[in-house]
Amino acid sequence: MTQDLIERALAGDDAAAHKLHETHYAAVLRLALLLLQNLQDAEDATQNAFIYAFQHLDQYDPERAAFATWLKVIVTSRCRDLQRRRRFQWLSLQDLLDAGREPEDETPAHQPDVVLELVGVQQMVWEALKQVPRKSRQALILRYFGSLSYPELAQALGCPVSTAKSRVAYGLRTLARLLGQETSVAMGYRVEDVP
């Protein structure tokens, strides 16, 4: 279906282009928000990514990557450009919540102690993630929140697959150290288990 929409959009069908945008917008914006942690900047990066994608739609090769992956690579590049220009300070989880991003775990409201514990763990992870070096932090976000495979991650970061894997591994080790032994065990893993 996506390939059909792409072909129709290339032929000038505005409805097909709109459907492509509508189908992929939320996922692309979510990734940009995770990378930039600022809603307005994420919206700008998303808009720029779609403009670029539609201007270069004829360059999309379905044999190299899925359309959604191609868009994620483009938005990652746009986010990286924004970060270079503005030298972002990473924001807290509360800023993300205030911007409309809520935890995706829908624990029943009749268990407030569980909800508070999960929010606390999420906040600890986000605060620790802010301290991970930028390249490893981006790799972790793209890998685990953007659901990119290692080859896709390497393409998005503009590096070899081995480097992408190294950045993820280094980021996980750094997170484990930052979160500490007690927190790691509470979250279901031990520091020494992290590669």
C-alpha positions in Angstrom: 0.0 0.0 0.0 2.8 2.4 0.9 4.6 1.8 -2.4 1.3 2.5 -4.3 0.9 5.8 -2.4 4.5 6.7 -3.2 4.0 6.0 -6.9 0.8 8.1 -6.9 2.4 10.9 -5.0 5.3 10.9 -7.6 2.6 11.2 -10.3 1.3 14.3 -8.6 -1.6 12.9 -6.6 -1.9 15.3 -3.6 -4.3 12.9 -1.8 -1.7 10.1 -1.9 1.0 12.5 -0.6 -1.4 13.6 2.2 -2.1 10.0 3.1 1.7 9.2 3.3 2.1 12.3 5.6 -0.9 11.3 7.7 0.3 7.7 8.1 3.8 8.5 9.2 3.6 11.9 10.9 3.0 10.6 14.5 5.9 8.2 14.4 8.3 10.7 12.9 7.3 13.4 15.3 7.6 11.0 18.3 11.2 10.2 17.2 12.1 13.9 16.8 10.6 14.6 20.2 12.7 11.9 21.8 15.8 13.2 20.1 15.3 16.9 20.7 13.1 16.8 23.8 11.4 20.0 22.8 8.0 19.9 21.1 8.4 23.0 18.9 11.8 22.0 17.6 10.5 18.4 17.1 7.6 19.8 15.0 10.1 21.9 13.0 12.4 19.0 12.4 9.4 16.8 11.4 8.1 19.4 9.0 11.6 19.8 7.4 11.9 16.1 7.1 8.7 15.7 5.3 9.5 18.6 3.0 12.8 17.0 2.2 11.2 13.6 1.7 8.6 14.8 -0.7 11.1 16.9 -2.7 13.3 13.8 -3.0 10.6 11.1 -3.2 12.0 10.0 -6.5 15.3 9.0 -4.7 13.5 6.6 -2.3 14.6 3.0 -3.0 12.3 0.4 -1.4 14.9 -2.3 -1.8 17.3 -0.4 0.6 14.8 0.4 3.4 11.2 0.6 4.3 9.6 4.0 3.7 9.2 4.5 7.5 12.9 3.8 8.0 13.8 6.2 5.3 11.8 8.9 7.0 13.4 8.1 10.3 16.8 8.6 8.8 15.8 11.9 7.3 14.3 13.2 10.6 17.3 12.0 12.5 19.5 14.1 10.2 17.3 17.1 10.6 17.4 16.7 14.4 21.2 16.5 14.3 21.3 19.7 12.2 19.2 21.5 14.8 21.3 20.2 17.7 24.5 21.4 16.0 23.0 24.9 15.4 21.4 25.3 18.8 23.5 23.2 21.2 20.5 21.9 23.0 20.4 21.3 26.7 18.5 18.1 27.3 15.2 18.6 29.2 13.7 16.7 32.1 11.0 14.0 31.8 8.6 16.6 33.4 9.2 18.9 30.4 8.3 16.1 28.1 5.2 15.3 30.0 4.2 19.0 30.0 4.7 19.0 26.2 2.2 16.2 25.9 4.3 13.1 25.9 3.0 10.7 28.5 4.3 7.3 29.6 3.1 4.6 27.2 2.6 2.0 30.0 -1.1 2.1 30.9 -1.0 0.6 34.4 -4.5 0.5 35.9 -5.3 3.6 37.9 -6.5 1.4 40.8 -2.8 0.7 41.6 -1.4 4.1 42.4 1.6 2.7 44.1 2.6 0.9 40.9 2.0 4.0 38.8 4.1 6.1 41.1 6.9 3.5 41.1 6.9 3.3 37.2 6.9 7.1 36.9 9.8 7.2 39.3 11.8 4.6 37.4 11.0 6.4 34.1 12.2 9.6 35.5 15.4 8.0 36.8 16.1 6.5 33.4 15.5 9.8 31.6 17.7 11.7 34.0 20.4 9.1 33.6 20.0 9.2 29.8 20.6 12.9 29.8 24.1 12.2 31.2 25.1 9.7 28.5 27.4 11.2 25.9 25.5 12.7 23.0 26.4 10.1 20.3 25.6 7.1 22.5 22.4 8.8 23.7 21.2 9.3 20.1 22.1 5.7 19.3 20.1 4.4 22.3 17.1 6.6 21.5 17.0 5.5 17.9 17.6 1.9 18.7 15.1 1.4 21.5 12.6 4.2 21.0 12.9 4.5 17.2 13.0 0.7 16.8 15.8 0.9 14.2 17.8 -2.2 13.3 21.6 -1.8 13.5 22.0 -1.3 9.8 19.2 1.4 9.9 20.8 2.9 13.0 24.2 3.1 11.2 22.5 4.8 8.2 20.7 7.3 10.5 23.9 8.1 12.3 26.1 8.1 9.3 28.6 5.6 10.6 29.5 1.9 10.1 27.3 -0.8 11.7 30.1 -1.8 14.0 30.3 1.8 15.3 26.5 2.0 15.8 26.7 -1.2 17.8 29.6 0.2 19.9 27.7 3.4 20.6 24.7 1.4 21.8 26.8 -0.9 24.0 28.7 2.0 25.5 25.4 3.8 26.1 23.9 0.8 27.9 27.0 0.4 30.0 27.0 4.1 30.9 23.3 3.9 31.8 23.8 0.9 33.9 26.6 2.6 35.8 24.6 5.8 36.2 21.5 4.0 37.4 23.6 1.9 39.9 23.4 -1.6 41.0 20.3 -1.3 43.2 18.2 0.4 40.5 19.5 -2.1 37.9 18.4 -5.1 39.9 15.0 -3.5 40.6 14.6 -3.0 36.8 15.4 -6.7 36.2 19.1 -6.8 35.2 22.5 -6.6 36.8 25.2 -4.1 35.8 27.5 -7.0 35.0 24.9 -8.4 32.5 25.0 -5.3 30.4 27.3 -5.8 27.4 
